[in-house]
Amino acid sequence: MTLDIVGDGWWRDRLVAHARQLGIGSRVHFHGFVSEDTKWELLEQASVMIMPSAKEGWCLAVSEAGLCETPTIGYRSSGGLTESVVDGETGWIVDDLGEMVTIIESALHDPDLILELGRAAREYAELLDATLSAQEFEGVLERALSARRR
C-alpha cells in the first residue's frame, strides 16, 4: 500500500522528513504539482482520497475523485467539503485527526465499502454539472428580473 501526495506547499520538507523518520519513505510518494493526465491516473488508482485541508471551498477535487469512483475523507470544519461529500454515502466527513485516522484504517480494511461509496461518489459527481448549474442560475435571475418588472 502506498500514499500519493499531490500538490506542494510549505509543509513538504517536513512531511518528507517525517515519512523517512517513520521508515515509510519508500511508500509515500510526493508528486508535487502534476499534469492533468497524471492527476486522473492517480485518482483512478486510489482507494480513497484524503482531503486534510483545514479550509476548502466547494472542492472540485472531490468531484473529480468521485468521477473515478474514489470516495473522499475530509474535515467537517473545512466548510465546502460538507457540500461535496455526502457523509457515509460518497465518502466520510470527520471532526478531528483521530477520527480521520480511524476512518482511513477502517475503510482500507473494507474494500467492498470503498467500492460501494465509490459508485455513489460517481453518481453524485455526475449530478454536479456546471452547465446545468449555470442554466438553473440563469432561470433564477430571469424570474427575479421578471418579478421586478411587474
C-alpha positions as CSV (number, residue, x, y, z in Angstrom):
1,M,0.0,0.0,0.0
2,T,1.3,3.5,-0.9
3,L,0.3,7.1,-0.1
4,D,0.4,9.5,-3.1
5,I,0.6,13.2,-2.1
6,V,-0.3,15.6,-4.8
7,G,0.4,19.3,-4.5
8,D,3.0,21.3,-2.8
9,G,3.5,23.8,0.0
10,W,5.5,24.9,3.0
11,W,4.9,21.5,4.8
12,R,6.5,19.4,2.1
13,D,10.1,19.2,3.5
14,R,8.7,18.4,7.0
15,L,6.4,15.7,5.6
16,V,9.2,14.1,3.6
17,A,11.5,14.1,6.7
18,H,8.7,12.7,8.8
19,A,8.0,9.8,6.4
20,R,11.7,9.0,6.4
21,Q,11.8,9.1,10.2
22,L,8.9,6.7,10.4
23,G,10.6,4.3,7.9
24,I,7.9,4.6,5.3
25,G,9.6,7.0,2.9
26,S,9.6,4.4,0.1
27,R,5.8,4.0,0.4
28,V,5.0,7.7,0.4
29,H,5.3,9.5,-3.0
30,F,5.4,13.3,-3.0
31,H,4.4,14.2,-6.6
32,G,4.2,18.0,-6.2
33,F,2.1,19.6,-8.8
34,V,1.0,17.2,-11.5
35,S,-0.3,17.3,-15.1
36,E,-4.0,16.7,-15.8
37,D,-3.2,13.2,-17.1
38,T,-1.2,12.3,-14.0
39,K,-3.9,13.7,-11.8
40,W,-6.6,11.5,-13.4
41,E,-4.3,8.5,-13.3
42,L,-3.7,8.9,-9.6
43,L,-7.3,9.4,-8.9
44,E,-8.3,6.3,-10.8
45,Q,-5.7,4.2,-8.9
46,A,-6.6,5.5,-5.5
47,S,-8.7,3.6,-3.0
48,V,-9.7,6.8,-1.2
49,M,-8.8,10.4,-1.4
50,I,-7.8,12.1,1.8
51,M,-8.5,15.8,1.9
52,P,-6.9,17.1,5.1
53,S,-7.4,20.8,4.4
54,A,-8.5,23.0,7.3
55,K,-10.5,25.2,4.8
56,E,-11.9,24.3,1.4
57,G,-14.5,25.8,-0.9
58,W,-16.9,23.5,-2.7
59,C,-13.8,21.4,-3.7
60,L,-13.7,20.4,-7.4
61,A,-11.1,17.7,-6.5
62,V,-13.7,15.8,-4.6
63,S,-16.0,15.7,-7.7
64,E,-13.0,14.7,-9.8
65,A,-12.2,11.8,-7.4
66,G,-15.9,10.9,-7.4
67,L,-15.9,10.6,-11.2
68,C,-13.1,8.0,-10.7
69,E,-15.2,6.2,-8.1
70,T,-12.8,7.3,-5.4
71,P,-14.6,8.3,-2.1
72,T,-13.1,11.2,-0.1
73,I,-12.3,11.6,3.6
74,G,-12.2,15.2,4.9
75,Y,-12.8,17.5,7.8
76,R,-16.3,18.9,8.6
77,S,-14.7,22.2,9.7
78,S,-13.2,22.8,6.3
79,G,-16.5,24.2,5.0
80,G,-17.1,23.2,1.4
81,L,-16.4,19.5,1.8
82,T,-19.8,19.1,3.5
83,E,-21.4,20.2,0.2
84,S,-19.3,17.9,-2.0
85,V,-19.2,14.8,0.2
86,V,-22.3,13.1,1.5
87,D,-21.1,11.7,4.8
88,G,-21.3,7.9,4.9
89,E,-22.6,7.7,1.3
90,T,-20.0,9.2,-1.1
91,G,-17.2,9.4,1.5
92,W,-16.7,10.4,5.1
93,I,-16.7,13.8,6.9
94,V,-14.8,13.7,10.2
95,D,-14.3,16.1,13.1
96,D,-10.7,15.6,14.1
97,L,-7.4,13.8,13.2
98,G,-8.2,10.8,15.5
99,E,-11.5,10.2,13.7
100,M,-9.8,10.6,10.3
101,V,-7.2,8.0,11.1
102,T,-9.9,5.6,12.4
103,I,-11.9,6.1,9.2
104,I,-8.9,5.6,6.9
105,E,-7.9,2.4,8.7
106,S,-11.4,1.1,8.7
107,A,-12.1,2.0,5.0
108,L,-8.8,0.4,3.8
109,H,-9.8,-2.8,5.5
110,D,-13.2,-2.9,3.8
111,P,-12.8,-2.8,0.0
112,D,-16.5,-3.6,-0.5
113,L,-17.4,-0.5,1.3
114,I,-14.9,1.5,-0.7
115,L,-16.5,0.2,-3.9
116,E,-20.0,1.0,-2.7
117,L,-19.1,4.5,-1.7
118,G,-17.0,5.0,-4.8
119,R,-20.0,4.1,-7.0
120,A,-22.2,6.5,-5.1
121,A,-19.5,9.2,-5.3
122,R,-19.5,8.8,-9.1
123,E,-23.3,9.1,-9.3
124,Y,-23.2,12.2,-7.1
125,A,-20.4,13.8,-9.1
126,E,-22.2,13.2,-12.4
127,L,-25.1,15.3,-11.0
128,L,-22.8,18.2,-10.4
129,D,-22.8,19.7,-13.9
130,A,-21.6,23.3,-14.2
131,T,-23.7,23.8,-17.4
132,L,-26.8,22.7,-15.6
133,S,-26.0,24.9,-12.6
134,A,-25.5,27.9,-14.8
135,Q,-28.8,27.3,-16.6
136,E,-30.6,27.0,-13.2
137,F,-28.9,30.2,-12.0
138,E,-29.9,31.9,-15.3
139,G,-33.5,30.8,-14.6
140,V,-33.4,32.3,-11.1
141,L,-32.1,35.6,-12.5
142,E,-34.8,35.7,-15.2
143,R,-37.5,35.1,-12.6
144,A,-36.1,37.8,-10.4
145,L,-36.0,40.3,-13.2
146,S,-39.5,39.4,-14.3
147,A,-40.8,40.0,-10.8
148,R,-39.1,43.4,-10.6
149,R,-40.7,44.5,-13.9
150,R,-44.2,43.8,-12.6
